[in-house]
Amino acid sequence: FARPDSQVFGESVHGIRCQLGLRLARERPADADIVIAVPDSGNAAALGYSRGSGIPLDYGFIRNHYVGRTFIMPEAHQRSDSADMKLAVVRDVVNGKRVVVVDDSIIRGTTARRRVATLKQAGAREIHLRIACPPVMHPCFFGIDFPTQAELIAGRRSIDEICRFLGADSLGYLSQDGLLAPFRVPR
């Protein structure tokens, strides 16, 4: 939830997220034409992925800033409806292209599945999802509303099953070592 201009434990939030994207590009490469972010959560990691892979970064989605975080909404219909209103595809950017889509996480899969479908409808040839953290497999009890493992897409499916469910051509998560690599704090 930290803003990109924040410092957390002496670390630049934006800088760490860019480094996660760089590491993600090394760990989970994709043969593609463009990299796009799921705004705003994937912006810095997508920038890092682009830099690390040499694949150009572009704006494939435009975010509606009047819709909040969809994954924490309590009702499934609210999450689905809000996910549809949250992001619009820039058709000219993705049409006919192999696209790497970078986001910070996948929680339930609601937004990711709908985004893959809208990218396909906009003419994307291939969609390669890249996630700048390991799979979220266990509940969080610190203020984020996903209380049971059954609600988490990675809590009940393998990575291949998640990829098929989302309708992507490939899916790659950052490893636990990759997540920890940018930090100067001893582990």
Summary of the structure (lengths in Angstrom):
residues: 187
radius of gyration: 15.6
end to end distance: 22.7
largest distance: 46.0
contacts: 595
relative contact order: 0.17
helix: 39%
strand: 18%
